[in-house]
């Protein structure tokens, strides 16, 4: 970047006294750092061409769902173990930690998530995923690394290799963590509940990164504040009364109630959150029924909620609950809403049970 000038007499940066080093040791240190950086860059390119490219393709073509990352965890663990790392597997199910001790110093952790999503890949790439897997409800679904976790775990292996080859340049303990079920906002909590720090020790520093298509290839962004929002997952279960599609008056249609809830949720952010405070409520899934002419007896909504502060998080979650109560004119909650707190990421489940009444108000 060109130096800024405050006027015609401003000296170029290179000629400024503060930009020059009159101490030979500083100059030598800068030269050494530049040499190390150049060597590292060359090694990264070579490692990608000879190893990481094929490993990425393997991970991309073989994605697995949250808490079902058995083959992914095994391959990742085997790769790290082959590089001389001490492995701790099966933490919180498929979670794993690899340790490389290298003398005195801090313990630094790098984390990568492993799970894919129930999404059909339509990229047209020659290495596109064709994988399918039974989901948590027993349905066979397509699976894809649609959120870049294949990049994350491939990079973890690359980090492991480069750090192991440069042990003379650092001192301390390197901890590499493979996390399950990031997409379900639950994997980290489950690893903690399984005694993560008791089993491998607690790091002094922890780092992670997330690939994004929002930046030019080769760019790295490190914002001084949180890079991503807090995430909450909310399930809304609606219990109706089934009926024939030609006789809707004999049942209670959960799809109608669910649709009203979906539309009502659109006002929670726009009419409750201050305009300059970001927040998101997205209904990503709405499932009900199996046939054209049958009114189902149940519906399920799946939401993701994003917020930037604990206060806004509470506002949005309370708004979701309030919308349901307001729109639930033909139904009642048989079970009060239950919130399962997972820190700033949690799972909330609501259940609604509908009761049908005739015009006189007596229960049918």
N, C-alpha and C positions, 0 to 999 in steps of 0.2 A: 504494500500500500504506500503511495507517495506520502512524504512528510507534509504535515500542515504548515503553512507559512503565516506568520502574523504580520508580515510586511516585507518590503524589499530587502531589509537588512537581516532578515532571519536566516540563520545558518542552516544548511541541510542537516538532517538527523545524523548522518555519518560523521559530520565535522563538529558536532556539538560535544563539548568537553565531557558531558555525562555519558555520551555514547561510545567514548573511547576507553579502552582499558590500558592503563599504564603498568599494570601488574602482570608479569609473565604467567603467574599461576592461574589467574582468571582467564587469560587468553588460551592457555593450554586446556583448561577445563571446558571452555566453550568449544574448542576444536574437538576434544574427545567426545562431548555430547553430540556434536554434529555427525561425527564418524559412527557413533553407536546408532543414531537415528537412521542414517543411510543404510547401515548394515541390517537393521531390523526391517526396514521397508523392503529390501531385497529378499530377505528371508521369508517375509510374509507372502510375497508374490510366489516364491518358489514353493512354499508349503501349500499354498492354495492349488497350484498347478499339479503338484505331485500327490496330494493327499486330500485336502479339504473339499475340493470340487466334487470328487466322487462321493465323499462322505455326505456332503449336503444333498446330493441327488438321492442317495439311499434314504436319508431321513425324510426328504420331501415325498418320496414315493411310498413310504411306509409309516404314515401318521397313525397315532392312536389317541383315543378319547381320554378325557380326564379320569384319573385313578385306574386307567386300563393301559398305562404306558409300559407294560412289562417288557416287550421286546426293545423298545426305545431305551429304557433304563439299562437293560442288559448290555446293549451295544455301546451306549455312552460309558457305562462303568468299565467295560472291557477295554475300551480305547484309553481311558485314563489310567487304568491299572497297568497296561502295557508300557506306559511312559514312566512307571516307577512310583506312582502315587499309591498311598495306602487307602483302601476303599472301605467305606461303611455303607452298606446297602440296606434296602428295606426299611427306611425311616419314613414313617407315615404312609406305608404301603410301598409305592415305587420310588420314593425319594431316595437320594443318595448324596454322599459327601466324599470327596477325594482330598487327601491331605498330602502336602509335600513340605517336610520340615527341612529347613536350610539354615541352621544356626540361630543365634539370638536375634530378637527383633519382633515386631508386631505380627499379629495374625490378620491377614487380609483375605476377605471372602469375595469371590465373584459368583454370581448366581445366574442360572439360565433356566427357563421354564421349558417343559418337555411336551405338553399335550397339544393335540390338534383339535379341530372343530368338526361338528357334524354338518359339513358343507360339501357339496359336489363341486369338484374343480372343473371349470370350463375355460381354462386359460389357453388350451390348444398347444401347450408346450410338449415337446417330445418326452419329457420326464414327468408329465402331469400325474397326479395321484389318481389311481383307480381303486384305492383301498375302500373296503367296507368293514363295518364292525357292529356288533350288537351293542346298542346303547343301554342306558341304565333302566329302561322300561322293557327291554327285550326286543326292541325293533332293530332290524338291520338297516343301517344308515351309511351313506357315503361319508368319508372322512378326508379332511384336507388340512394341511398346515397353512391356513388362511391368515394367520396372525404373525407369521415370521418366526415361530419357535424353532423351526428347522435351522434357521440362520443362527439363532441364539446358542443352541447346543453344539452346532458345528464350530462356532467361534470359541466356545468353552474348550473344546479339544485343541483348537489352534493356540489358545492362550496357554494351555497346559504344556504343549510341546515347546513353545518359544521360551516359556519361563524355566522349564527343566533344562533346556540347552544353555541357559544364561545364568546358571546358579552362582557363578563368580561375580555377577553384577548386582546381586541383592542378597539380603539376609533377613530371615524371619520364617514365617510359616504361611504357605499359600493354601487356602481352602476353596475348593471348587464345588458348588452345590447344584445339583439337578433337582428342580422343584416340580412335583406333579400338580395337576389340576389348577393351574392358574386361571384357566377359562371359567372355572366354576367358583372362583374366588374362595377357595377352601384349602388348597394344597399347603400353603405356608402354615396355616393354623394347625393342620393335622400333623405336620412335621414337628411343630413345637410341642403339641400334646404328646407326641411319642418320645419326648425327651431329647430333642435335637442337641441343645447345648450341653446337656449332661453327657451325651455320648461322644461328642467330638470337640467340645470346648466352644467358647463364645469368641467370635472375632472382634478385633479392635476396630476394624473398618470393614464396611460392606459396600460393594458396588454392583450395579447391574446396568444393562443398556437395553434399548428396544429399537429394533430396526423400523424404519419408516420410509414411506414413499414420498413424504412431504419435503424431503431435503434432496439436493442433488447427490448423485452417487459419489461416494468418497468423502462426504461431509460428515462432521461430528458436531452435535450441538450439546452444550452442557449448561443449561439455564441455572441461574443462582437460586431459583425457587423450585417448587415441585414441578416436575415435567408433566405429570399426569394427574388426573382427578382421583379422588377416592371413589371406590365402586361398591355398590350394594346390589344384591340380587333379591328380587321379590317374586314369589309365586302367589298367584291368586286362584284359589280353587272355588268354583261356583257349583253348587249342587242344585239342580232343578228337578222337574218332574217330567219324565218322558211321555211322549204322545205321538200319534200319527200326524204326519205333516199336513194332512187334510183336515185335521181337527185340532188346531192349535189351542182352542179354548179349553180343552180338557187337560192341558198340562201347563207347566211353567217353563218357558224357553230360556235356558241359560245363555244362549247365544245373544239374545236381545239384551239381557242384563249385562253380559260381558261387553257388548258393543257400546252400551251407555257408559260403562266404566272407562273404556278406552277413550272415548271422546271427552269425558269429564276430566281425565288425567291431563289432557292437553292444556288445561287452564292452571294447573298447579304451579308450573314454572312461570308462565306469562303473567299471572295475576297475584302471585305470592312472593316471588323472588325479585329483589331489586334489579332493575334493568342492567346495571353494570356488574352484577354478580352472576357468574355463569352457573348453569345447572342443566341437567338433562334427565328426562324420564322417557324411556323408549320401551314400547311393548314389542318385543322381538318375536313373540310366539303366542298364537291364539289357537287352541285346539279344542274341537268339540265335534261329536257326531261321527257317523260312519256311512250314512246313506242319504240319498236325495230326499226321501219322503218320510224320514223319521226325525222327530224332535228329540235331541239327546237329553239325558238326565244330568249331564255334567259338562263343564267347560273349564279350561285351565289357561290362565294368562301367565306369561313369563316376562318379567320386566328387568331392565338394567337401569340403575339410578346412579348418576354421577354428580359429585358436589365438591366444593373447594374448601369447606370448613366444617367442623362439627356442628355449628349452629345451622348452616344451610342444609346439612344432611338431615338434621332433626326436622327442619321445616318441611323438606320434601317428603320424608317418610310419613310424617303426620298428615300431610296433604293427601297422600295416597289413601291412608286410612279414612280420612274425612270424606273423600269422594265416594268411597264404597258405601259408607253409612248413608250418605245423602241419596245415592241412587238406588239403594237397596229397599225400595218401597214395597216390593212384593216378597221380600225375603228377610231372614234374620241370621245373625251370626250364631251358630251353635257352639262354636269354639272361638273365644276371643283371639284377636291377632297376637301371634307370638313372635317375638324378635329374638334371634340368636346372634348375639354380638360377637363379631370376629375382629375387634379393633375397628379400623376405619373401612373394613370390608366385611359384610355379614350377609346372612341368609334370613329373610323374613318370609313367613308363610301365613297366608290368610285363608280361612275357610268360610264359605257362605253356603247356607242351606236354605232353599226356597220352599215356602209353603203356599199351596193354592187355596184360595177362598172363593166361595160362591158369592152372589150378589147380596145375600143376607148376612154375610160375614161368618158363617159357620164353616169350620174346617171340613173339607171333603177328604 
